[in-house]
Amino acid sequence: MARGRRDGIVIAGGGLAGSLAALAMARMRPEIPLLIVEENERFGDSCFGSFADGDLDAEELALIEPLLGPRWPGFYVAFPDLSRKLKADQSGIAADAVHEAMIETLDPKQYRLGTRIVAVREDALVLDGGETIKAQGAIDARGPANLSILDLLYETRLERDYLFKAPHRVDRPVLIDATVDQNGGLRFVQCLPLAPDRLVVADVCLSERAQPDDQAAARIDHYVATRGWQPKKVVTDCTSVRPLPTGGDFAAFWRLGGARVAKLGLRGGFLHPVTGSAVADAARNALILARQEDFSGGALHDLFEDNARLLWKKREFLRSITGAIAAAGPEERRGVVERLCRLDPAMIGRLRADRLGMIDRMRIQRALKER
């Protein structure tokens, strides 16, 4: 897509949302010129991702199938007074898998890595140094902009990918181990088994803080030591922050960064308000994009703004759950989440998949009010 041309689309940001959009276009609409620009040297998010297969339909799962790594038949949750093993197919997405799929699928002329983006316009990207890349339409998928307009909790995490000297014997993900000490918010540990001797261990905190604290690494090492695991080496460390919205002016949020610029991923507010997962929305939006006929900037903006607005309205109840966690205060949040984890497993699955019915909502409200 040469400078000055006005056909096809340009995508700013090669995280999961931007990458899935590019992959869907390359596979389903190869006739449409495409360029994706990423500021880092690799595509994909820096941390390991996981999701429940039930969050996605068959077509969405097929889209991300090449990205999938380990798969598990369920997960564990643990609290001081509760330990559960729940059945629900889970899948993992390694950051490297996104990059490899992009390099394998796209022509080198369809992407630029290590390129700083100064601005995104309705029909163009402005790069550091002044180069402007024009297209029929542009999409901003660079991650969240100014979040001060929204009311939020933050899920901050430090992930440490361990290779151990002996098998760790964790057979499926531990999504919540909240038996650990609580300080300044809801704290828990996640464990994702990648191989018999390899395990991702994450220190996670739900609080009003937007940054992991400097003791997270020490807490992970302590957790590993108390379980008798003997590290051979740490493969990688990774930090991430997920905003969990409880309310705010969503229309004003969407106008940030360009009133007529189409947005995907966290930039467009596409995430589950309780789990923070953006996988399902990213896959769904990628397929919506690939089915689009009008790729002009205004049409893309209207398409995804309407989608984001409808989801924001639909997810009011989900935001109320996160709001109840926030309102409980740092010392009571573990109890609120524990009560949610006592619900019927099928209902927990529907909550995670954003498919709650009226009876589900009534039962969840009752659980939130319990003490």
N, C-alpha and C positions, 0 to 999 in steps of 0.2 A: 504494500500500500504506500505508494510514493507520496512525498510531500506535495500538497496541493490538490490531490485527487479527492473526489467527493462521492465515492461509492463504498458500500460495505460498512462495517462497524469497527470501532476501536474500543478496547476495554482497558481501563486503568486498574491495575491490581491483579496479581496472580496468586492470591490465596485460594481457599477452597471454592468460594462462590465464583470468583472470576475464572478460575481454571475449569470448573465444571461447565460454565457458560461457553467457554472456548471449545472444550471437548465436544459438547453437544452440537455446536455449530459446525465444527470440522467433520463430524460423523454424519449429521443429518442434513446439513445445508452447505455442502462443500462448494457450491457455486457462488456463495456470498463471500466477498473479500473480507479478511479478518486480520486484525493486528491486536495483540495483547502486550502490554508494557508493564513490567514488574521492576520495582526499585531494588529488590534484593537480587542475589546471584542465582537463586533457585526458586522454583514455583512451590506452592504449598505452604501450609502453616508449619511453624517450627516444632509444634508438639504433636504427640500421638493422639489420634482421635478415635472415639468409639461411639456406637449408637445401637439402638435396638432395631432389628430388621423390620419389626412391625411398624416402625415409624414411617416407612416408605412403601409405596405400592410396587408392583412387579416391574413397571417401566422405569421407575426411579432407581430401583435396585440394579436393573440391567445397565443403566448408565454408569453407575459407580462400581460395577463389578470388577473392572480392571484395577481399581485402587485398593481392593480389599486384601487385608492380610489375615491374621488369625481370626477364627470364628469360635464362638462358645455357645453352649446350650442354655446358659442362664447366668445368674450373678448372686452375690452375697451382699447382705447389709448387716451391720452389727452396731448395737447400742448397749449401754450398760444393762438394760433390762430386756433386750430383744436381740435375737439372732435368727436370721431367715435366709433360706436358700430358695430363690425364685427361678422358675423356668421362664425363659424368654430369650430367643435367639439373639445373640449379640455379635457385632462385627467390628473389626478394628481397621483404621486407615492410618498407615504410616506416612509421615511427611515426605519421605523419599519416594513413595509410590505415586504421589501427585506429580512430582517433578518428572519422574521417569515416564509416566503416561503422557505428559505434555510434550516431552522431547520426542517420544516415539510417534505421536499422532500428528503433531503440527509440522508443517514445513518451516525451516529456519527463517524464512521471510515473513512468517506469521507471528513472530514474537521478538521481543527485545528484553533482555535481562540486565540488571545493574544500571538502569536508566531512571534518573530522578524526574518525577512529574511535578511541575509547578502548579498547573491548574487543569481542570477538566471543564470543557464547555459543552454545550448541547451537541455540537458536531465536530469537536476537535479536542486533542490533547496538546497542552503547551509543556514542552520539556525544558529542563535546565539548560541554559545556553540560548534559549529563544526559539528553538525549532518548534514549529507548529505542524502537527499531523492532523489533516482534515479527513473527514469521512462523512457518510450519510448520517450516521448517528454515533454517539459516544455513550459509554456506560462507566460509572464510577463504582469500583468494587474494592477500594483501598483500605477498608476497615473503618471503624467509627470515627466520626468527626467530633465536634463539640457536643458533649452529652449533658451539659448543664441544664438544658431545657427539660430533660426527663428526670423523673424521680427513680432512683436506682439503688439496688444493692449491687455489690460486686462479688463475683466469685474469683478470687485470686489463687493461683496455684504455681507451685514449683514441682516439676516432674524430674525425676532422676531415673535414668535407664540403667539398670544394673545387670552385669553378667556375674553369676555366682560360681563358686568353686564346686558346688554340689546342687542337685535339684532342689528347688524351693517348695515343691509340692502344692502350689496354688493351682487348682484345676480350672478355675473360671474367675472372671473379674470380681474383685471386692469393690463395689461401687461406693459404698459408704462404710467406713469403720470409724464410728464416732465414739469409741471407747477411750480415745486419747484425751489428754487434758484440754480443757476449753479455756481460751484466753482471748478476750476482746471480740468474740464473735462465735459463730458456729464453725468448729474445726473438725475435720475428718481426714482420713487417709484413703486413697484409692490405690488399688493394685491391679495391674493388667498383665497377665501372663503371656509373653510372646514366644517362649520356648521353655523346655523343662528347666533350663538353667538361666533364663533371662526374664526379668520382671521390671516393668515400669512402676515405680512407687511415687505417688504424688501427695504432697501436703496441700490441702485445700482449705480455704477459709471463706465464709460468707459474712461480709461486714460492709460498713460504709467506706472502708479503705480501698483505694484503687490500685494499690501496689502491695506485693507480697512483702512481709517483714523480713528482716535480716537473720531471723532465727529458723527460717523454714528448712534450710539445708541440714542444720543440726538436728531438727526434729525428725527428718527423714532418716538420717543415719542412726538416730536412737531407736526409731521404730524397727529398722532392719536388724539392729543388734539384739533387741529384746526378743525377736523371733528366731534367733539363732542362725540367721542367714549370713554366710561369709562371702562378701564381695570379692570377686576377682579383679574387676575394674568397673568404673562408671563409664558407660558408652557415651552418653550425652546428658546435659542438663538443659532444661527448657522452662521458661516462665510464660504465663499467659494470664490475661484478665478477661473475664466475661461479664458484661453488664447485664443485670437482671432487672428489667423495668417493672415498676409498680404503678406508674402513672406519668403525667406530664403532658405538654403540648406537642403531640406527635406531628401535627400539620406544620408547626414551626420548625421542628426537628428536620422534617423532610426538605424544607426550603434552604437549609444550611448548605453551603458549598456550591450554590448555583440553583436558582429557582426552577430551571427547566432541564436539569441534568438527571438522567436516569440513574438509579442507584441499586446495587445489589449487596447481599451480605449484611454485615453489621452497619455499613454505611447507610443502608436503607431500612435498618431496624428489623431485619429478617432473622429472628431467633426465637426459640422457645423461652417464654418468660420464667419458667420454673427451672428447667434443666440447663438452660443456656446453650443448648445444642442448636447449631445452624445447619446441620447436614441435610435434613429433610427439606428445608426451605431452599437451600442452595441447589439441590437436585431438581426440585419442582420448578424453580425459576429458570434453570438452564433449559428444561424441556419447553417451557412457555416461550422462551426466547427463540428456540429453534423452530417453533411452529409459526412465528410471527411472519407477516407478509410485508408490513411497512417498517423499514428499519431507520426511518428518519428520527432525529433526536427527539422531536416533540412527541412522536408516537411511542417511542420507547419509554420516555418519561411518564406519559399518561398510563401506559400499560402497567409499569411497576409501581407507580404511586397509588393507582387504584387497588392493586393487589396488596400493597403494604397497608393501606388504610382499612381495607376489609379485614385483613388479618388482625390488625390492632383492635378493631371493634370486636371481632370474634373472640379474641384472647383476653377479654376483660376479666373473665373469671380466673384464668390462669394468673394474671397479674395480681388478682386479689389474694391468691395463695402466697405468692412471693411477698405481697404486702403484709399478710398475717405473720410471716416469718420475721420481717423487718420490725413490725410493731411489737413483737414479743420481747425484744431487747436481747442483748448479747447472752445473758445467762439462761434465757428460756427457749432459745431457738432450737437447741437440740431436741427438746421435748416435742416441739411442734413437728419437726421433720420425722421424729420417731413415730408419732401418731399417724402420719401419712404413710409411713412404711409398714404399718400394721393393717392397712387396707387390703381388700381382696386382691390377689395378684393380677387378675384380669383387669380390675379397675386401675391399678397402678400402670399397667400396660396402656390403657386408654388415655390416662393422664399424660404419659410420656409421648404418646402419638398424637396428642391434641384431638382426641375423638371422644370426649366426655359427653354422656347423655344427661338428661335432667335428673334422673335418680342418682347417678354418679355425683353430680354437683351437690345434691342434698346431703349425701353421706359424707362427702369431703367437708362440707361446711360444718356438719355435726362434729367431725373429728377435730377440726380446727378450734372449736369452742370448748372441747374437753380440757380438763386439767388433771 
